Amino acid sequence: MNRCATILFLLLAVVLAACETRRIEYRKRPAWVRSMSKDAPSSTITEDGTEIRWIDDRSGELQGFEQRIGGEQVRIRTDHEDGSVELRNVVPMHLVVNLLECMRRGEYRVIYDQLIAVEKRTWYDERGESGFEEFQAWFERNRKDIGSMLNRMQAGKVYGEVAVTTGERRGTVALRPSVAYDFRLKAIDVVREDGDWKLLDIR
């Protein structure tokens, strides 16, 4: 191949590459994802080559731990000046966010007092003075697996990798089978108590 033909071939390759078509979709990224994950990508590529460009959804703006649900401004975590913490879980994903944040801060007493279901806490309390210690020991022993699952739930909700199913009082937040195989723990069972969702079990 002479020099002229080589140049023409390269030019043709460049033109064909420039003409390649790509499907682009624009999707809203929930505000809570932006708040909890500072390095969330601006775009991602799916297996079929589709480029997903993320637009931050500010309709339910989450500043720190505040979120607008319907017409109500909800603060899911409040840190008081006296060091106490107040948590709310209006929807099951709030429980995921609050549980993960408490684990990051080592707030096992807060989890025990505010995030686990009465039924579960009663089971520990019936074991006597060692009840809370057993609860904390289990969480610490499984900290890595619980944290990995909750992190994936938090990040994967926007990608459809999490299934949230709820009834009148009980429900489940679970990783979908397409991603769950990579995790030892795959789901949390939740129960509704006095308007808030509480943790019943991790499995």
Summary of the structure (lengths in Angstrom):
residues: 203
radius of gyration: 23.0
end to end distance: 64.6
largest distance: 88.5
contacts: 539
relative contact order: 0.11
helix: 43%
strand: 27%
